[in-house]
Amino acid sequence: MVGGKDVDARSGDDESAGVLIRRELRDDVEAIRSVTVAAFRDAPHSAPPVEPGGDPGEATLVSWLRGDPAWIPALSLVAIENGLVVGHVVCTRAHVDDQPALGLGPLSVLPDRQRTGVGSALMHAVLGAADALDERLVGLVGEPAYYRRFGFVPAQSTGVTAPQPSWGDYFQVRRLTHDDGPTGRFRYAAPFDSF
């Protein structure tokens, strides 16, 4: 989003041509939940459902985050294609010791739109928006081979400690323009503690 207008995420011959990235609107909430459910329903490392047989935990997490003081509306972005929400990403307030940081996730893309550039467009947009807000550091749990392309590195190499040591290199951080980001233990927004 630039100057309050949607940003077209076109990139040459990429299949994501025609995808617009913009801030979440109130009318997008149900579509975001549907996208998140679809994206994580068969994912091998999905958070467990809150209720037996329910939606993947990531869908509930987004709802809980939206109601938490850590929610940052400017960092909840959707990918729109042909008028429909096909992807979503969110960053919420986190901390490294007592210093502000951001926790990224979940990143959700409809299964039939995965591997087409939609997720990359969302990542670039949310990281750019975070940097424009003068944020210093973003942390996430995810596949290193995927997130490396966005500048993420294993957190332990930067002096940031994962909330759970067992996460190892799957817990990653990216320092933004202010590369003097904080060091210490990373702490996600409170809703993450329920998983």
N, C-alpha and C positions, 0 to 999 in steps of 0.2 A: 504494500500500500504506500503510495507516494502522494503527499498532499491531499489525503482523504479520498483518493481515487484508487480503483483496482489496478494492480500491476499485472500486465500480461506476461506470463512466464514462458513465452515462446523462446525456443532456442534452436534455430535452424530447422533441420529435418526431424528433430526429436518428436516422438509420438505425443509428448505433452503439449505440443503446439495447440493453442486454443484454450489452455487451462489458465484461469485467472486465480490469483491468490489475493485474498482480502481478509479483513478481520471478521471474526464470528459475529453474527447478528442473533438477536433473540429467536428469530424464526428458524435458525439453523440447529437448535439444540437437539431435536429429535433425529434429524438427519445425521448429526455428528455421532449420536449414540448408535444408530444403525451402521454407519461406516466402521465405527470402532468394534462393534460386535462382529461384523463380517470379517474385518481384518485379523482379529485375534481368535476367532472360533476354533480354527484348526492349527493355530500356531503352536509349535512344539514347546515354547518356553513362555506360554501365557500365564498370567496370574490366575489363580483358581477363582471360580465363581464365589460370590459372597453367599449366595443361597444354593443349596444342592440342585444341580441341573439348570442353574441360571446362566445368565450372560457371563462372558469372560470378565474377570476382575477389572480389566482395563476400562471397560465401559462404565462400571460403577465408580472407579477411581476418578474419571473425568467429571462425573456428576458431583462427587464429594469435593473435588478441587474447586469446582465452580462456586460452591457455597462456602469456601474457606477464605480467610483474610489474605492468604498467599496468592489468590487468583489475580492475574494481571491481564485485564481485558485486551490490551494492545498486543499481547503475545499469545492470543488464541486465534489461530489462522485456519482458514478453510481453503481448499482447492475446489474451484467451480468449473465444471465442464458441461456444456450444453444446458446450463441453468440448474444443474444438480450438484450437490456436495459429493465429491469423490474422494476427498482426503481431509485430514485435520492434523494439526500439531499444536501443542501448547507448551509454554514455559511458565513455571510458577516460582514464587519467591522461595529460595532455599538459603542456606547459610554455610559458610566455611568458618568454623568456630563462631565468632560473633560478627563476621563480615558478610554483607549481602552477596548472594550469588543466585543463579537460576538453576532449577531442575527442569530438564527437557523431557517431555513424554507424558503420555504416549504419542507416538507418531503413527497414524492410521491411514491406510489407503485401501480402497475397495480391492478385493483380490484380482478382479479382471483389469485393474488399472495399475497394479504393481509391476515393477520393472519397465515402466514407460516414461519415467522422469518426473512423475507427480510427487513422489516422496522427496526427490532431490530439490524440486522447486520449492516445496514447503520448508525443507531444511534451510536452504539459502535465504528464503524470505524471513524466517523466524530469527535466524542468526543475525541478519542485517538489521532487523527491527530491534533486537536486543542491543546490538552495538550502538545504534542510533539513540537508544535510551541511556547510554553511558554505563551499561552493565559491564562487569569485568570478567565474569567466568560463568560458563555453562557446564553442568554435569549431567551425565546420563548413564543408564545401563543399557548396553546393546552390543551387537556383533561388531567387534573391532574392524573386521575387513570392510564392513559397510560404512561405518562412521568415520574411518580414517580419511576418506575423501573430503570430508567437511572440516578437517583440521583437528579432529579429536585424537587425543593420545591417552595411554593408560594414566589414570590419575596419580598413581604412586610415583610416576616419573616426574611429577610437578610439585610434589610435596603436599598433595591433597590425599587424604585418607578416605577410603570408601566407608559408607555407613555399615556395611557388612564385609569384613575382610575376605570372605569366601568368594566374593564377586571377582576378585583378581583383576585381570586386564579387561574384563567386560564393563567395569566401571571406568568411565573416561571423562575427561574434561577438555574444554577448549577455552583458552584465554582469548578475550576479544581485544580490541584496540589497546586497552589499558593492560599491557602484558605483565604488569606488576601485580597481578591478581593475588588473592589471599592464599595462604597455606594453612593446613590444619584439617580437622575432621569435617567432612561434608554431611549436611543434614537437610533432607528433603522436607517439604511442607508436611504438616501433621497427617493428612489423609494417607500418605504413602506408608505410614507406620502400621496401618491396619492390614497390610499384606505381608 
